[in-house]
Amino acid sequence: MFKFPKNFYWGAATSAYQVEGGIDNCDWAKVYPAGAACDHYNRYEEDFDIAKSLGHNAHRFSIEWSRIEPEEGRFNEKEIEHYKNVIMALKQRGVEPFVTIWHWPVPLWLRDKGGWENKKTIEYFFHYVDKIMLSLKSIQVKFWITLNEPEIYASNSYLKGVWPPQKKNFLSYIKVLRNLIKAHCEAYKIIKKINPGAQVGIAKNNIYFEGWLALFIDWWWNFYFLNQIRNFQDFIGLNYYFHNRIKGFKFNQNENRETSDMGWEIYPKGIYHVLKDLKKYNKPIYITENGLADAKDEKREKFIKEHLQWAHKAIQEGVDLRGYFYWSLLDNFEWDKGFWPRFGLVEIDYQTLERKIRPSALEYKKIIKTNGL
């Protein structure tokens, strides 16, 4: 088995809206309600016990803006205390928290002001981040992810019109991307001012493009956002799911020899290529998401092992990779797709909310153990 660097972070990821349940005052809840989801809000300690039992030494999760600031300028201290308890629960188990500040939903009051299309949202985000940082200052979180997959959010919400606010407008898409860039840079400054020792980055979805158009597409999809925030990030969080072979002017001409339950091609070698492409930034890299929908748990073990083999090859060739987070710890609400896609290392029975560890999770544990944990 391949050996990863000492002090490597091993874990899994979740996001608030997809697992917590009970989030109903955000834009997503009015279009794609998640209901009780996995009830992680009430069962996080049980879930962290499972993560710990699986050998994880790190966990990525998100704070839900609509809980923290249910009305403009009114912050809910009870909810801030909840997330403080979540962080402490991880630390008590020896699990390093990687905290995502914004993972897509926006509070209803902010939706009504135009959401990320409104330039003033940068200022609202500024106040939200400031409140979180000051409130959690005493517990010293080291790793902060300001935004999750800004380009995925912008394209699905403002180009394709699938996600809230379901717009199809290229100018809106560009405006939202620009506002997210500025929001990240402002958030970075706030976090570093309040907690100078913090490590701050984003979770960036990069795709492995092949074909003659790849150079241009890479520049726009994979690198534009990172180039804009180059001086405002301490690490790069990489979310890798997709390979896109371009033939002529036709996209997605993949062979699809193996696919997930969602029809996504499984292409482990792509993670090597996108990691190598990120080397030029001279920043530590964490794979903040990598996973597949696989209800029968027939492909997950192989998926994890092969992606890690290619990630290891990238490390051998000089990529400063320091962590791997499988998506996801739990089966969860997969945005506009609902509950049927099963991404979890842990299976959720949505009737009883019973947790059941999948065999692939135990195989992942063996890899972690082989690497000294």
DOVO-893229 format. One record per residue (C-alpha): x, y, z; residue in three letters. Coordinates in steps of 0.02 Angstrom, whole numbers, plus 50000, padded with zeros to 5 digits. Layout:
! residues N
XYZALA...
This chain:
! residues 373
500005000050000MET500625017549955PHE501245028550098LYS500645046450116PHE501605060250205PRO501665060850394LYS500315071650474ASN499165069050323PHE497335073050357TYR496095058950325TRP494235061550336GLY492565064750253ALA491475079950219ALA489685085750242THR488715101850216SER487395108850333ALA485895109450217TYR486205091850154GLN486295083250324VAL485685093850469GLU483815094750441GLY482645108450501GLY483335122150388ILE481795130550314ASP482185149150306ASN483365148750158CYS483115149549970ASP483415130949942TRP482055125850064ALA480755134749958LYS481255125449799VAL482065109049856TYR481575106050038PRO482735094050131ALA481565091650279GLY482375082050422ALA483795076150308ALA484925065150418CYS484515074650579ASP486385077650596HIS485975093850689TYR485425083250837ASN486505067950807ARG488195075650765TYR489055067650915GLU488485050350861GLU489075054050684ASP490765060350744PHE490955044550850ASP490725034650690ILE491995045450598ALA493235043050739LYS492935024150739SER493345024250553LEU495055031750589GLY494675049350529HIS495785063050601ASN494915077550510ALA493145082150460HIS492465095450345ARG490745102950382PHE489835119250350SER488995132650454ILE487255137350394GLU487065156150365TRP485165155750382SER485335148550558ARG486635161250613ILE485765176550538GLU483905172350519PRO483485190850493GLU484595204650428GLU485775210350565GLY485015198850698ARG486205185050748PHE485575169650838ASN486745166450986GLU485955149451019LYS486435143550845GLU488195150650862ILE488345140651023GLU487755125250929HIS489165126550802TYR490405130050941LYS489835113551019ASN490035104750851VAL491835110950837ILE492215106151018MET491475088750989ALA492695086250846LEU494175092650945LYS493745081751094GLN493855066650978ARG495535072150908GLY494735076450740VAL495335092550654GLU493865103650600PRO493885110950424PHE492485123750431VAL491575129650274THR490755146650300ILE489595146350149TRP488995130650060HIS487645137949944TRP485985141750030PRO485635160050070VAL484425166350204PRO482715171550139LEU482985189850186TRP484555189850079LEU483685180949936ARG482395194849938ASP483795207749919LYS484445199149761GLY485655186649838GLY487385185949762TRP486855196749614GLU486755211349734ASN488475219149762LYS487925223449940LYS487925204749979THR489825206049992ILE489535217750140GLU488215206150216TYR489445191650200PHE490785202450280PHE489685205050435HIS489205186550442TYR491035181050435VAL491545194250563ASP490205188050683LYS490735169850664ILE492585173650687MET492325184450841LEU491115171850917SER492245156850887LEU493895165650921LYS494135157051089SER494125139451015ILE495445143150883GLN494895134350724VAL496415132550610LYS495625128550440PHE494305139550359TRP493495137350188ILE492575153250141THR491595147149989LEU491135130349917ASN491285128149727GLU490855146049677PRO490875142149490GLU489705127049509ILE488505137849610TYR488565152349487ALA488315141549333SER486905130749402ASN485985145449482SER486245159149353TYR486665150549186LEU485745133949185LYS484365140149300GLY484215123549393VAL484625129649569TRP483915144549664PRO483615158149607PRO483385148349443GLN483965162049325LYS484685160149150LYS485685175849119ASN487505176649069PHE487765194149139LEU487035188749306SER488215173849305TYR489745185049279ILE489125197449410LYS488895183549538VAL490635176449505LEU491415193549528ARG490465196549689ASN491015179549756LEU492835183649716ILE492715200049812LYS491765191549954ALA493135178649975HIS494525191749976CYS493615202250107GLU493245186750212ALA495075181650202TYR495615198450273LYS494345197350416ILE494845179650463ILE496705183650463LYS496425199550565LYS495455190450701ILE496425174150693ASN498145177350615PRO498635159050631GLY497135152950529ALA497355144350362GLN496075150850236VAL495555144550064GLY494065139649957ILE493415122749899ALA493655123349710LYS492855111349587ASN494135107649451ASN493765096549302ILE495025086749199TYR494725092849021PHE495475083748871GLU495485089948691GLY496035104848589TRP494855116748680LEU495515111348850ALA496775125648868LEU495445139048854PHE494165129648960ILE495505126249092ASP495895144749101TRP494085149449128TRP493385135049232TRP494885128849329ASN496005143949351PHE495075160549331TYR494385161149508PHE496015154849585LEU497015167749488ASN495895181649553GLN496125176449735ILE497945171149718ARG498545183249853ASN497115179149970PHE497275160550002GLN498405149950110ASP497895133350033PHE496835126549891ILE495385114949925GLY495085103649775LEU493415095349739ASN493655082449601TYR492225073049520TYR492265075749332PHE493235071449175HIS492695079949013ASN493395073748847ARG493115086548709ILE493085080348528LYS492975094248400GLY491695105948477PHE490775092048569LYS490935091148757PHE490735075848870ASN491325063348740GLN491905051748879ASN492065032948860GLU491055030049020ASN491765012749048ARG491255014549230GLU489965026549298THR489165030749465SER487295028949501ASP487115046849437MET487935042549271GLY489535052049312TRP491065044049233GLU492295036649357ILE493995042749299TYR495285041749440PRO496765047149333LYS495955064249315GLY496345068349497ILE498195066649457TYR498065078949313HIS497075092249409VAL498265090849557LEU499765093049443LYS498935108249365ASP498755116249537LEU500605114149578LYS500995130949496LYS500125140349637TYR501425134249764ASN500085131649896LYS499675116850007PRO498215107049932ILE496835097450020TYR495625086449923ILE494075093450007THR492835082349910GLU492965066549805ASN491605053349800GLY490235044549705LEU488415039349717ALA488435020449741ASP486915013649834ALA487494995449825LYS489254999949883ASP489984989849740GLU491195002749669LYS491645013949816ARG493125004049883GLU493965003449712LYS493505021749681PHE494375027549841ILE495915016649816LYS496185021549634GLU495955040249666HIS497175039249811LEU498435029849703GLN498405043849574TRP498455057149711ALA499975048349783HIS500825048849613LYS500545067749610ALA501375069249782ILE502865059249719GLN503015072049578GLU503085086849695GLY501265091449730VAL501055097549909ASP499485087449950LEU499095086850136ARG497365079250155GLY495935069150079TYR494095070950122PHE492915058250046TYR491185064949999TRP490225061050101SER490265054450279LEU488375051550271LEU487095048450136ASP486275065350114ASN485115076850018PHE485925078749847GLU485275096149805TRP484055096049657ASP484165076949646LYS483435073649818GLY483835058749928PHE484055044549803TRP485925046849765PRO486935037949899ARG488645045649925PHE488935040550107GLY490265030150191LEU488815028050311VAL487105022650248GLU485595032050315ILE483885024050331ASP482805039450302TYR481305031450388GLN482175027050552THR483745037950534LEU484775022650580GLU486615023750534ARG487485008850455LYS489335008550411ILE489635002550234ARG491014989650196PRO491945002550089SER492105013750244ALA493044999750330LEU494194997850180GLU494545016650187TYR494935014250372LYS496245001050326LYS497095013350209ILE497135026350348ILE497825013550471LYS499185008450348THR499705026650348ASN500015026950534GLY498365031950616LEU
